[in-house]
Amino acid sequence: MGFAQLVIGPAGSGKSTYCSSLYQHCETVRRTMHIVNLDPAAENFDYPVAMDIRELISLDDVMEELGLGPNGGLIYCMEHLEDSLDDWLADELDNYLDDDYLVFDCPGQIELFTHVPVLRNFVDHLKCKNFNVCAVYLLDSQFMTDVPKYISGSLASLSAMVQLELPHVNILSKMDLVTDKKDVENYLNPEAKILLSELNKHMAPRFANLNKALAELIDDYSMVNFIPLDLRKESSIQYVLSCIDNCIQYGEDADVKIKDFDPDEDD
């Protein structure tokens, strides 16, 4: 059985930086992890790339040959990847053992993990290859400055959860750039009454019923919560990684290592 993280989130949320820091952390603790690039528009990496979608198709080539814009070209590239799951991806996955750990660095176009079925079919293919997969959704912590933005981020995350149907870990990235941590902490375990009160302050009275429904949706089901991640702290990276490992049952079947000791000789 293999293990995989599907790193998703809006553009600029820090997905590639997260992958790079995760790889460096695993090197420090002598743990093997392979990073896979699924962004056909990517240029530079701070980590060794184990698999690269640009070997299959690149955004620049698509835009030049088909005359598509950046967004349309990226969707075309990802649909081409979907058509190549049984060929290119299957051949690449054959290079890894049953217990290998892969991290897929995905593009930031939000439609890919909200309503376009490309990543859903990609995940289904990984499952058929006997991979346990966890979706890791990154959201910029500086985005959490007021209630409307928190609601927006939570709904986008919930949409990805519904679309992918995977164990899901939501991460507040770039916590090292937040000047006042209390501003973010208020949204880690928010109360519905406070959310509703703040929403009503920012929006017209005619949206009162909608505001109430949104606040109750997040509060009643408690499906969306965020883990803050400060990449300056190894303990923060380790905590996030342990949460993800728990979701995909990584290490649960590992053998317990017992050191053999020579019996003490009688004097």
Summary of the structure (lengths in Angstrom):
residues: 267
radius of gyration: 21.1
end to end distance: 50.1
largest distance: 89.3
contacts: 760
relative contact order: 0.15
helix: 50%
strand: 15%
